[in-house]
């Protein structure tokens, strides 16, 4: 079997699911974390850990034998938010070019499309970010694409999965249904992210961009109400958006409204989502405890 080795910058929620799958297939997997505790957690999974703070370069050994690279590190992090640069590219541009990886992936966000007032977008829709963090992602996408033809861009909707979902929000108490007219959110189960990335690795296409979301964008209150019904609990109270006490970050998520099409991952990568809507995803999470 041909040796396959992944180096994942920022191996967090999504990266760990992918790593578990690849390790089971015989891959060598390296991953970075900002903390010693994070590195210990990666080692427990069987991943070779490297501590990366966005400023200090990794040892050249981290790139030895690497055939695939994935980054989920956001631009400007952990630097000052005034710094728009992608830390992985800033610190390791030459190493990424020298390692000659056959496939490079960058996890971005559907936020780069900006606000479409509930309208549909796909990969052919021009990006028009209206939030500063989405504008940084747009620049990072272009920087990765300019680095090498091996780059693949994945625009992720809101990620949910074990420990990060509407069931947990309802169980904790204090959840609210924020009601804003014509507000649409997209989401994707963390397992389906791994499925899409694996499919791209199997079918690489130079310069590819994929929307990674499920089949059913919804108003934000729908999954919360469904989660409460699954749990046999009263639905969280409705709160009009203009009366809701939200942090600036939470409020910013309501600045954009769009519905994102995912046809390309099905047609080109032949992906079959395990969780095509939040219903299947939440049902499975409930059954998993």
Secondary structure, DSSP 8 states (H G I E B T S, - for coil): ----EEEEES--HHHHHHHHHHHHTT-EEEEEESSHHHHHHHHHHT-EEEE--SSS---GGGGTT--EEEE---TT-SS-TT--S-HHHHHHHHHHHHHT-SEEEEEEEGGGG---TT-EE-TTS-----SHHHHHHHHHHHHHHHH-TTEEEEEE-EEEBTTBSHHHHHHHS--EEEE-TT--B-EEEHHHHHHHHHHHHHT--TT-EEEE--S--B-THHHHHHHHHHHT----EEEEGGG----HHHHHTTS---EE--HHHHHTS----S-SSHHHHHHHHHHT-
